[in-house]
Amino acid sequence: MSRVRYVVIYDVTDDNLRKLVSETLKDYGLQRIQYSGFMGDLRRDKLNSLLVDMKNLIKDLDENVQFFPMCDSCLKGKKMVGKPKKYEYKEGKDKIMYF
């Protein structure tokens, strides 16, 4: 089954819910690229499962999580202004991504 890379961003004001959203994204193997942004490859079944999990977390609240598919050629054309930041992981993972 093929994988598609997704950039996931979220706007969640509640601290506890925001932590749950970020932990859930990490559980699916996505890597933090901004404070409220993650990126990673997902198979269709994992994407569908993640969407269900996010719907269960967000419910009818005024919060949102957005998923953007990102092809390789699109990613190669990325632009960045400013210095890249390192996003350290409390779990001690050694993967650090810049975007």
C-alpha positions in Angstrom: 0.0 0.0 0.0 1.5 3.3 -1.0 2.1 6.2 1.4 1.4 9.9 0.9 3.3 12.7 2.7 1.1 15.1 4.6 1.7 18.4 6.3 -0.6 18.7 9.2 -1.3 22.0 11.0 -3.6 22.8 13.8 -5.1 25.7 15.6 -6.1 24.5 19.1 -6.5 27.0 21.9 -7.1 24.6 24.8 -3.7 23.5 26.3 -4.7 20.0 27.2 -6.4 19.3 23.9 -3.4 20.8 22.0 -1.2 18.3 23.8 -3.5 15.4 22.9 -3.5 16.5 19.3 0.3 16.7 19.1 0.8 13.4 21.0 -1.7 11.7 18.6 0.2 13.0 15.6 3.4 11.7 17.0 1.8 8.3 17.7 1.1 8.0 14.0 4.8 8.6 13.2 4.5 12.3 12.2 7.4 14.6 13.0 7.1 18.1 14.4 8.2 20.8 11.9 6.7 23.8 13.7 5.1 24.3 17.0 1.7 23.6 15.5 2.8 21.7 12.5 3.8 18.1 11.7 4.8 16.2 8.6 5.0 12.5 7.7 4.1 9.7 5.4 0.8 7.9 5.9 -0.9 5.0 4.2 -4.6 5.6 3.4 -5.8 3.3 6.2 -3.6 5.2 8.7 -4.8 8.5 7.4 -8.4 7.5 7.8 -7.8 6.2 11.3 -6.0 9.5 12.2 -8.9 11.5 10.8 -11.3 9.6 13.0 -9.1 10.1 16.1 -8.9 13.8 15.4 -12.6 14.1 14.9 -13.1 12.3 18.3 -10.7 14.8 20.0 -12.0 18.0 18.3 -15.7 17.1 18.4 -17.8 20.2 17.9 -15.3 22.6 19.4 -14.0 25.7 17.6 -10.7 24.1 16.9 -9.3 22.7 13.7 -6.7 20.3 12.3 -5.8 20.6 8.6 -4.2 17.9 6.4 -2.3 18.8 3.2 -0.9 16.2 0.9 2.6 17.1 -0.2 4.2 15.5 -3.2 8.0 15.2 -3.5 8.4 17.9 -6.2 6.3 20.3 -4.1 8.5 19.6 -1.0 11.7 20.3 -3.1 10.3 23.7 -3.9 9.9 24.7 -0.2 11.1 28.2 0.8 12.0 29.3 4.3 12.5 32.7 5.8 14.5 32.9 9.0 16.6 30.4 10.8 15.6 26.8 11.1 14.6 25.7 14.6 15.3 22.4 16.3 12.3 20.8 17.8 13.5 18.6 20.6 11.5 15.6 21.6 10.8 14.8 25.3 10.8 11.1 24.4 14.5 11.4 23.4 14.0 10.7 19.7 16.9 11.7 17.6 14.9 12.7 14.5 14.8 16.5 14.1 13.1 18.0 11.1 13.4 21.4 9.6 10.9 23.0 7.3 
